Amino acid sequence: MRGSGDGGSGRTAAAQSLLFTEALPALDREAGYRGPTACKAAGITYRQLDYWARTGLVEPSVRPASGSGTQRLYGFRDILVLKVVKRLLDTGVSLQQIRSAVGHLHEREVEDLAQITLMSDGASVYECTSAEEVVDLVQGGQGVFGIAVGRVWREVEASLATLPSEKVDGGSSATDELAARRAARRTAG
């Protein structure tokens, strides 16, 4: 992934707010999401999710698979990265460039991701952290499309708000009715 120069352009704050988000809601760092939930929130198939986890592109950070029958648990950041990967693939970016971009995203704190816009010309991926960098990249003829990670963040957050989650300690959230019934039976017996 490449960064752009530090040139300056007089873009308005309104234009910048379209690319770079300011205040995003706090995340529940205790939540994990099973594979089917991660797929639904990221807009990918389970086959893609499984392949990307097995090849190390995007591995679950909450609970990796540890044998047959174990459930992977993905964190919010994992699902955000899954959705970004999906968008990059949909626009024709090579898997090699996507792996590089994912590596750079993992180097950032989760809160910093919302301030990044990924730009690409279809061959390379560029990280921009200001509106000026985006303008410089486009004016240089390099950027063809951009992914405002803050906007993807909000999309993932909205999807996850309606989907079941699990606590990191293994207990399911109240939205997972079957798990709640199992837990009730364990405490009753």
Legacy VTK file of the C-alpha trace (Angstrom):
# vtk DataFile Version 3.0
C-alpha trace
ASCII
DATASET POLYDATA
POINTS 189 float
0.000 0.000 0.000
1.293 3.415 -0.825
0.724 6.808 0.749
0.213 9.962 -1.226
2.009 13.276 -1.007
1.348 16.181 1.318
0.108 18.717 -1.218
-2.671 21.109 -0.302
-5.990 21.726 -1.870
-8.708 24.020 -0.608
-11.496 21.475 -0.205
-14.345 22.428 2.079
-15.035 20.773 5.404
-18.285 19.451 3.928
-16.422 17.531 1.233
-13.974 16.216 3.805
-16.797 14.954 6.024
-17.962 12.748 3.164
-14.649 10.906 3.203
-13.482 11.181 6.795
-15.815 10.584 9.704
-15.426 12.255 13.042
-17.441 10.787 15.911
-18.274 7.127 15.723
-20.086 5.228 18.480
-18.079 3.171 20.965
-17.652 -0.509 20.212
-18.510 -3.396 22.508
-15.056 -4.927 22.748
-16.521 -7.966 24.491
-18.609 -8.992 21.465
-17.710 -11.711 19.003
-19.646 -12.801 15.936
-19.949 -16.274 14.451
-19.124 -16.938 10.807
-22.659 -16.666 9.385
-23.161 -13.339 11.177
-19.806 -12.045 9.922
-20.767 -13.100 6.376
-24.093 -11.315 6.536
-22.592 -8.097 7.927
-19.692 -8.097 5.429
-21.765 -9.147 2.403
-19.664 -12.223 1.621
-20.276 -15.943 1.306
-19.292 -18.464 3.949
-16.979 -20.066 1.406
-15.106 -16.741 1.031
-14.928 -16.313 4.807
-13.557 -19.814 5.303
-11.004 -19.457 2.492
-9.788 -16.068 3.732
-9.404 -17.426 7.283
-7.539 -20.557 6.122
-5.176 -18.533 3.910
-4.531 -15.907 6.583
-6.057 -12.983 4.692
-8.541 -12.166 7.474
-8.413 -14.413 10.512
-10.858 -14.238 13.426
-9.292 -12.291 16.281
-11.758 -13.238 19.020
-11.616 -17.024 18.695
-9.846 -18.892 15.884
-10.986 -22.351 14.830
-9.239 -25.015 16.881
-10.399 -28.167 15.172
-13.474 -29.627 13.601
-16.719 -28.299 15.014
-15.309 -25.260 16.807
-16.885 -21.901 16.073
-14.679 -19.049 14.920
-15.585 -15.726 16.469
-14.873 -12.514 14.576
-14.538 -9.106 16.175
-15.910 -5.848 14.800
-12.531 -4.949 13.288
-12.361 -8.327 11.518
-15.778 -7.789 9.950
-14.864 -4.248 8.931
-11.751 -5.572 7.182
-13.800 -8.378 5.555
-16.154 -5.798 4.055
-13.249 -3.654 2.820
-11.658 -6.746 1.224
-14.960 -7.535 -0.495
-15.176 -4.004 -1.893
-11.593 -4.123 -3.157
-12.189 -7.493 -4.832
-15.393 -6.219 -6.430
-13.442 -3.390 -8.054
-10.795 -5.691 -9.500
-7.874 -5.098 -7.132
-5.442 -8.027 -7.104
-5.296 -10.334 -4.109
-1.625 -9.437 -3.651
-2.499 -5.729 -3.310
-5.406 -6.587 -1.006
-3.075 -8.603 1.258
-0.780 -5.586 1.439
-3.692 -3.264 2.251
-4.983 -5.641 4.953
-1.503 -5.721 6.484
-1.504 -1.929 6.728
-5.018 -1.877 8.197
-3.942 -4.313 10.915
-1.089 -1.966 11.891
-3.614 0.739 12.790
-5.629 1.075 15.973
-9.274 0.232 15.347
-10.359 3.820 16.070
-7.871 5.125 13.469
-9.435 3.029 10.705
-12.431 5.342 10.477
-10.124 8.182 9.413
-8.709 6.321 6.412
-9.834 6.401 2.807
-8.419 3.692 0.580
-7.919 4.812 -2.999
-7.019 2.553 -5.893
-6.360 2.697 -9.582
-7.217 -0.987 -9.880
-3.580 -2.053 -9.572
-2.295 -0.333 -6.414
-4.001 0.636 -3.174
-3.197 3.966 -1.529
-3.965 5.007 2.020
-5.187 8.574 2.470
-5.804 10.172 5.847
-6.872 13.638 4.702
-8.968 15.184 1.983
-5.850 16.865 0.612
-4.171 13.499 0.071
-7.234 12.232 -1.799
-7.265 15.309 -4.042
-3.522 15.041 -4.720
-3.878 11.391 -5.650
-6.794 12.025 -8.001
-5.108 15.050 -9.570
-2.005 12.920 -10.144
-4.166 10.552 -12.159
-3.639 7.632 -9.783
-6.926 7.285 -7.916
-9.908 5.836 -9.731
-12.111 4.879 -6.806
-12.073 5.273 -3.057
-13.375 3.406 -0.045
-14.060 5.616 2.962
-13.454 3.158 5.785
-15.527 5.312 8.178
-18.564 4.847 5.964
-17.973 1.081 5.791
-17.607 1.178 9.594
-21.104 2.627 9.931
-22.566 0.072 7.506
-21.040 -2.813 9.460
-22.144 -1.310 12.752
-25.723 -0.932 11.508
-25.760 -4.546 10.283
-24.326 -5.925 13.508
-26.853 -4.028 15.632
-29.556 -6.389 14.373
-27.509 -9.621 14.400
-26.625 -12.009 17.262
-23.321 -11.684 19.074
-21.496 -13.615 21.764
-19.503 -12.416 24.729
-15.801 -13.159 24.493
-16.057 -15.386 27.585
-18.278 -17.728 25.548
-21.728 -16.670 26.715
-24.161 -15.705 23.997
-26.023 -12.448 23.865
-29.725 -12.383 24.574
-30.427 -12.196 20.846
-29.303 -15.818 20.420
-32.402 -17.617 21.678
-31.086 -21.172 21.295
-27.915 -20.397 23.259
-29.994 -18.701 25.966
-32.141 -21.848 26.303
-29.035 -24.028 26.587
-27.581 -21.762 29.258
-30.868 -21.863 31.204
-30.846 -25.679 31.104
-27.259 -25.809 32.363
-27.996 -23.556 35.330
-31.237 -25.401 36.148
-29.623 -28.863 36.111
LINES 1 190
189 0 1 2 3 4 5 6 7 8 9 10 11 12 13 14 15 16 17 18 19 20 21 22 23 24 25 26 27 28 29 30 31 32 33 34 35 36 37 38 39 40 41 42 43 44 45 46 47 48 49 50 51 52 53 54 55 56 57 58 59 60 61 62 63 64 65 66 67 68 69 70 71 72 73 74 75 76 77 78 79 80 81 82 83 84 85 86 87 88 89 90 91 92 93 94 95 96 97 98 99 100 101 102 103 104 105 106 107 108 109 110 111 112 113 114 115 116 117 118 119 120 121 122 123 124 125 126 127 128 129 130 131 132 133 134 135 136 137 138 139 140 141 142 143 144 145 146 147 148 149 150 151 152 153 154 155 156 157 158 159 160 161 162 163 164 165 166 167 168 169 170 171 172 173 174 175 176 177 178 179 180 181 182 183 184 185 186 187 188
